[in-house]
Amino acid sequence: MSGTILPDGRRIEAITLRGGGLRATVLTLGAIVQDLRMDGLDHPLVLGCPDPAAYLDQARYVGAIVGRFANRIGGARFELDGVAHRTDPNFLGRHTLHGGHDGTDLHIWRIEQQAADQVTLSLTLPDGHMGFPGTMAIRATIALRDQALVIDMQATSDAATPCNLAHHGYFSLDEGGDIRKHELWIDAAHYLPVDEGLIPLPGTAPVAGTAFDFRQMRPVGNCGYDHNFCLSDGIRPPRPVARLRGSSGLTMTVTTDAPGLQVYDGRHFNGLAGLDGRSYAPHAGIAMETQHWPDAPNRPDFPDQILRPGQTYRHHVAYGFDR
């Protein structure tokens, strides 16, 4: 474990994990998975930045756990139990993205437990933080098991509040290249169409006959994906929901209990300094974020994502690799 001082004076730690045929570097800043590699392969499996200061700006969200509500809340507002709440409008000046401008990705998480192949980190968000009600206690265990990156998140709150935590890693299974050439399978018959602000429109839409139909594995392509795929109408036992395959045949399977999968094609990258001297161009990596559906606090027809006192939010995701 090694430490780095950020430009704002805060100290972060870099934690090295080894196990299950993988090795990873995890930062206490944002619970970021900075690097992930498979034994016998030279190239990283995720996008990451050697300079941790980059995660405060141009590499925002890359590899982090985002929340307290991942994805978007339309109009930066919601009503809960008859009370109106205004949240931080950090996206387009009118919506909330990933919990606001001071989301979980910018906080220094505490190390609670550490072993050779896993680490448990924790974070507490105060009542009213970014406009959300309730003091929220969050724990995340990041582990390497059986050639998989396994992340288990949980949270409690002393007041009813939206809760949606997500790992925001970007994956690339080839040495450099373009993830639009990767092949993708998603076990989803419906997705959420969005407006110009990426806020879901009314209802869900069938994927059949559209560019969103990945029920048979096919190339990602160039259709501008930043959408939620509807995996289920609520929390389910962990099951494979997506599979990504690179040109070399390396495959990543996503297993989760979550009801949604946000797929983003990484088109915003523009020369970001990355691992091993790489420069990340558009589509250098693909984000596959298991989570609740976006704007759910304003959509009673979406799966419930309200965490209430006495309940424990739980979210499991595993990214398994196979050659």
C-alpha positions in Angstrom: 0.0 0.0 0.0 1.3 3.4 -1.0 0.1 7.0 -0.4 -0.3 10.0 -2.7 -1.1 13.6 -1.8 -3.7 15.2 -4.0 -3.5 18.9 -5.2 -6.1 19.8 -2.5 -3.9 18.3 0.2 -5.8 15.1 0.9 -3.9 11.9 1.2 -5.1 8.8 -0.7 -3.8 5.2 -0.5 -3.3 2.8 -3.3 -4.0 -0.8 -2.3 -2.7 -3.8 -4.3 -4.8 -6.9 -4.5 -3.9 -10.3 -5.9 -6.0 -13.4 -6.2 -8.1 -15.6 -8.5 -5.6 -15.1 -11.4 -6.0 -11.4 -11.3 -4.2 -8.4 -9.8 -5.7 -5.0 -9.2 -4.9 -1.5 -7.7 -7.7 0.1 -5.7 -7.6 3.7 -4.5 -9.2 5.0 -1.4 -10.3 8.0 -3.5 -13.7 7.1 -4.8 -13.1 3.3 -4.2 -11.6 3.5 -7.7 -10.3 0.4 -9.4 -7.3 2.1 -11.0 -5.8 -1.0 -12.7 -6.9 -4.6 -13.3 -4.9 -7.3 -15.0 -5.1 -11.0 -15.7 -2.1 -13.3 -15.1 -0.4 -14.1 -18.5 -1.7 -10.9 -20.3 0.4 -7.8 -20.7 -2.4 -5.3 -21.1 -4.8 -3.9 -18.5 -8.5 -4.9 -18.7 -9.8 -1.5 -17.5 -9.0 2.2 -18.2 -7.1 4.0 -15.5 -4.9 7.0 -14.8 -1.4 6.8 -13.3 -1.9 10.3 -11.9 -4.7 10.1 -9.2 -5.2 13.9 -9.6 -6.8 13.2 -13.0 -9.8 11.6 -11.2 -10.7 15.0 -9.8 -11.2 16.4 -13.3 -10.8 14.9 -16.8 -11.1 11.3 -15.6 -14.0 11.9 -13.3 -16.0 8.7 -12.5 -13.5 6.4 -14.3 -13.3 3.2 -12.2 -15.1 4.7 -9.2 -18.2 3.8 -7.1 -20.7 6.5 -7.9 -23.6 7.7 -5.8 -25.5 8.2 -3.5 -27.7 8.0 -6.6 -25.9 6.8 -9.7 -27.0 8.0 -13.1 -29.5 10.9 -13.5 -32.3 12.5 -11.6 -34.4 14.7 -13.9 -34.8 18.3 -12.9 -32.5 17.8 -9.9 -35.6 17.3 -7.7 -37.9 14.5 -6.4 -40.7 14.1 -3.9 -40.5 11.5 -1.2 -43.3 10.8 1.3 -44.9 14.1 0.4 -41.7 16.2 0.9 -40.0 17.9 -2.0 -36.2 17.7 -2.3 -33.9 19.7 -4.5 -30.6 18.0 -5.4 -27.4 19.4 -6.9 -27.9 20.3 -10.6 -24.5 19.3 -11.8 -25.5 17.9 -15.3 -26.4 20.4 -18.0 -27.2 22.9 -15.1 -30.6 21.2 -14.5 -30.2 17.5 -13.7 -28.3 15.6 -11.0 -25.7 13.1 -12.2 -24.0 10.5 -10.0 -25.1 12.1 -6.7 -24.1 15.7 -7.6 -20.8 17.6 -7.9 -19.5 16.1 -4.6 -20.5 12.5 -5.3 -19.0 9.4 -3.6 -16.3 9.3 -6.3 -14.5 12.4 -5.0 -14.5 11.3 -1.3 -11.7 9.5 0.5 -13.1 6.2 1.7 -11.8 4.5 4.9 -10.1 1.2 4.9 -12.0 -1.1 7.2 -10.5 -4.5 6.4 -7.8 -5.7 4.1 -6.5 -9.0 2.9 -4.3 -10.1 0.0 -7.3 -10.6 -2.4 -9.8 -8.1 -1.1 -10.4 -4.8 0.7 -13.5 -3.3 2.4 -13.9 0.4 2.3 -16.5 2.7 4.0 -17.9 6.2 3.6 -20.5 8.2 5.5 -22.5 10.9 3.7 -24.2 13.5 6.1 -27.9 14.3 6.1 -28.6 16.9 3.4 -25.5 16.2 1.4 -26.1 17.3 -2.2 -29.8 17.8 -1.2 -30.5 14.2 -0.3 -32.1 13.3 3.1 -30.6 11.0 5.6 -27.2 10.2 6.9 -26.0 7.3 4.8 -23.4 4.8 5.8 -21.8 2.9 2.8 -19.5 -0.1 2.7 -18.0 -1.7 -0.4 -15.9 -4.9 -0.6 -13.8 -5.2 -3.7 -12.4 -8.7 -4.2 -10.6 -10.9 -6.7 -12.0 -14.4 -6.9 -11.9 -17.1 -9.6 -10.8 -14.7 -12.4 -13.5 -12.2 -11.4 -13.5 -8.7 -10.0 -16.3 -8.9 -7.4 -17.8 -5.8 -5.8 -20.4 -6.0 -3.0 -22.0 -2.7 -1.9 -24.3 -2.0 1.0 -25.8 1.0 2.7 -28.0 2.1 5.5 -29.7 5.4 6.2 -31.4 7.0 9.2 -34.1 8.6 6.9 -35.8 7.5 3.8 -33.6 8.4 0.8 -32.9 7.3 -2.8 -30.0 4.9 -2.9 -28.3 3.6 -6.1 -24.6 2.8 -6.0 -22.7 1.7 -9.1 -19.2 0.7 -10.2 -18.3 2.9 -13.1 -15.4 1.0 -14.6 -14.5 1.2 -18.3 -13.4 -2.1 -19.8 -11.4 -3.0 -22.9 -10.4 -6.6 -23.6 -8.0 -5.9 -26.4 -4.5 -4.3 -26.5 -5.6 -0.8 -27.4 -8.1 -0.5 -30.2 -11.8 0.5 -30.2 -14.5 -1.1 -28.1 -17.0 -0.6 -31.0 -15.4 -3.7 -32.5 -16.0 -5.8 -29.3 -19.0 -8.1 -29.4 -21.7 -7.7 -26.8 -24.6 -9.8 -25.4 -27.2 -8.4 -23.0 -30.1 -10.3 -21.5 -32.6 -7.5 -21.8 -35.8 -7.4 -23.9 -36.5 -3.7 -23.1 -34.5 -0.5 -22.7 -35.2 3.1 -21.7 -35.3 5.7 -24.5 -34.1 9.1 -23.3 -34.6 12.8 -24.2 -31.8 15.2 -25.1 -30.8 15.5 -21.4 -30.5 11.7 -21.2 -33.5 11.6 -18.9 -35.8 8.5 -19.5 -38.9 9.2 -21.6 -42.3 7.7 -20.4 -42.4 3.9 -20.5 -39.9 1.3 -21.7 -39.3 0.3 -25.3 -38.7 -3.2 -26.7 -35.2 -3.8 -28.1 -36.6 -6.0 -30.9 -35.8 -4.5 -34.3 -33.7 -1.7 -32.9 -30.0 -1.0 -32.4 -30.5 -1.9 -28.7 -31.1 -5.6 -29.4 -28.1 -7.5 -28.0 -29.9 -10.7 -27.2 -27.7 -12.3 -29.7 -24.0 -11.4 -29.4 -22.9 -8.9 -32.0 -20.5 -5.9 -32.4 -21.1 -2.9 -30.2 -21.1 -0.7 -33.2 -21.4 3.1 -33.5 -24.9 3.9 -32.3 -24.0 6.3 -29.4 -25.0 4.1 -26.4 -25.6 5.8 -23.0 -28.8 3.9 -22.0 -30.3 1.7 -19.4 -31.1 -1.9 -20.4 -34.0 -3.2 -18.3 -32.8 -6.5 -16.8 -35.7 -7.0 -14.4 -38.4 -5.3 -12.5 -36.6 -5.5 -9.2 -33.7 -7.1 -7.3 -33.1 -10.7 -8.4 -30.6 -13.5 -7.4 -27.3 -12.9 -9.1 -27.3 -14.1 -12.7 -25.3 -13.5 -15.9 -26.8 -10.4 -17.6 -24.2 -9.4 -20.1 -21.1 -10.7 -22.0 -18.4 -8.7 -23.7 -15.9 -10.4 -26.1 -12.7 -8.9 -27.6 -11.1 -9.7 -30.9 -8.6 -12.0 -29.2 -11.4 -14.1 -27.7 -11.0 -12.8 -24.2 -14.5 -12.7 -22.7 -16.0 -10.8 -19.7 -19.3 -11.9 -18.1 -21.2 -9.5 -16.0 -23.2 -11.2 -13.1 -25.4 -9.1 -10.9 -28.6 -8.9 -8.8 -29.4 -5.4 -10.0 -32.5 -4.5 -12.2 -30.6 -2.3 -14.7 -27.5 -2.1 -16.8 -26.3 1.3 -18.1 -24.1 0.8 -21.1 -21.9 3.8 -22.2 -19.6 3.6 -25.2 -16.9 6.0 -23.8 -17.2 8.4 -26.7 -16.1 11.5 -24.7 -12.5 10.4 -24.2 -10.1 12.7 -26.0 -6.4 12.0 -25.3 -6.7 11.2 -21.6 -3.3 10.0 -20.2 -3.8 6.3 -19.2 -2.0 3.2 -18.0 1.3 2.2 -19.5 1.7 5.4 -21.4 -1.6 5.0 -23.3 -3.6 7.9 -24.6 -7.4 7.2 -24.5 -9.2 8.2 -27.6 -13.0 8.1 -28.1 -14.4 4.6 -27.5 -11.3 3.4 -25.7 -13.4 1.6 -23.1 -17.0 0.7 -22.4 -18.8 1.3 -19.1 -21.2 -1.5 -18.0 -22.8 -0.1 -14.8 -25.2 -2.4 -13.0 -27.7 -0.3 -11.0 -31.2 0.8 -10.5 -32.9 2.6 -13.3 -32.2 6.3 -13.9 -34.6 9.0 -12.6 -36.3 6.3 -10.5 -37.0 8.8 -7.7 -39.4 10.5 -10.1 -40.8 7.4 -11.6 -43.2 5.3 -9.5 -43.5 2.8 -12.4 -39.7 2.0 -12.1 -38.3 -0.6 -9.7 -38.2 0.8 -6.1 -34.9 2.4 -5.0 -35.9 4.1 -1.8 -33.8 3.0 1.2 -35.6 3.3 4.5 -34.4 3.2 8.1 -34.0 -0.4 9.3 -33.3 -1.6 5.7 -30.0 -2.5 4.2 -29.3 -1.7 0.5 -27.3 -4.4 -1.1 -25.8 -4.6 -4.6 -23.6 -7.4 -6.1 -21.7 -7.3 -9.3 -19.0 -9.6 -10.6 -16.9 -9.0 -13.8 -15.6 -12.5 -14.7 -12.8 -13.0 -17.3 -12.3 -16.1 -19.5 -9.8 -16.9 -22.2 
